[in-house]
Amino acid sequence: METTIIHHAENKGDFWDSIVPPIFETVNFYFHDTKEAEDYFSGNLPEKYYYTRGLNPTVHLLEKKIAAIEGTPACKCFGSGMAAVSAAIMANVQAGDHIISIAGIYKNAYRFLNEVAIRFGVEVTFVDGNCIADFEAACKSNTKVIYLESPSSTNHSLQDLTAVAEFAKQKKITTIIDNAMATPYNQRPYGLGIDLIIHSATKYINGHGDVLAGAICGSEQAIKELLSREHALFGGILGPFEAWLVLRGLRTFAVRMNHYNQVGLEIASYLEEHPKVNRVYYPMLPSHPQHELAKRQMSGGSSLLTVELKAGKKGALTFMDSLKLFRNAASWGSFESLAWYPLTGVGANSNNYEWLKLRGLNESMVRLAIGMEDVNDIKEDIESALQKC
């Protein structure tokens, strides 16, 4: 993967021999004559650049690299992870259709299904998803999409991707997965039979916390249809400069993920043995109820974990406020360590209660995103904060 990231789609002579790809910060690309323009709009020049909202050389290079590391024929980038989520879903349903989604998905993806999709006559059923029987029981004659997130980003539950894909193909149902937490470094769902893979490239793929980006990976036909419809019409495009930032971050992706896998497991193991900790949610721990499944379909657990403290809500909040290296922020996948209390803002929106219930979250939980700091410094910070609970 490391060599693919550096060299894929970059040939000698490209970009006037520049080692670092340039930023094509332009809106338009001109035609050399009227025949070329006619050929383009007749569909005879699919690789021709015309308007940056569709294709741009900087963005296109990023798309080729993400597709290569994800193991898919094609990829389309978007302006955010949620732009990718909404496009992938809406590309595969219409009024009267039914979606099965696991309950433990990203909150804004849940909101999209529960607040937006249903307004267009799409029915949604949320299931636990820990076993294939959940999907079989929820399936209807009008089910068109199964939406997955494995592992989920808070309770770290998994779905058996091979089993779900086999079931879905029998029923001619499109499968979509949010693979942002595992990343292509640890999990390649397309090879397990999943149709569309979504990424919040904001997270691990970029890795520097300075750009919003999303991606959808899949077959050539699926991505071609997305390009001509949802990508073109929804407007959630990725700009050339943002794509260049992600390309820069992608160069160190494999190195960072190898580090994150190591420190994630080390911190999770340390916390699991701590007397003030009730439970640690991390798939690569042998104590995780789906550990065997994790070993089958993942090669590592990344650096995101959730810890449940014995001291309850008060202890969780005290722990949060006592951390020094960790910043109180909701994202993950960047260089800095972050801590987040999942129940933050729960009273601001009644839908939050239902989302929290579906995810199985409780007031004793804190989510930790381990960063690039020295692992011993991270442990010392956590230990100091735990002693104050």
Secondary structure, DSSP 8 states (H G I E B T S, - for coil): -HHHHHHTT--TTGGGG-SS------SB---SSHHHHHHHHTTS-TT---BTTT--HHHHHHHHHHHHHHT-SEEEEESSHHHHHHHHHHTT--TT-EEEEETT--HHHHHIIIIIGGGGT-EEEEE--SSHHHHHHH--TTEEEEEEESS-TTT-----HHHHHHHHHHHT-EEEEE-TTTHHHH--GGGGT-SEEEEETTTTTT-SS----EEEEE-HHHHHHHHHTHHHHH-----HHHHHHHHHHHTTHHHHHHHHHHHHHHHHHHHHT-TTEEEEE-TTSTTSTTHHHHHHH-S--TTEEEEEETTHHHHHHHHHHH-SSSEE-S--SSSS-EEE-TTTTGGG-HHHHHHHHHHT--TTEEEEE--SS-HHHHHHHHHHHHTT-
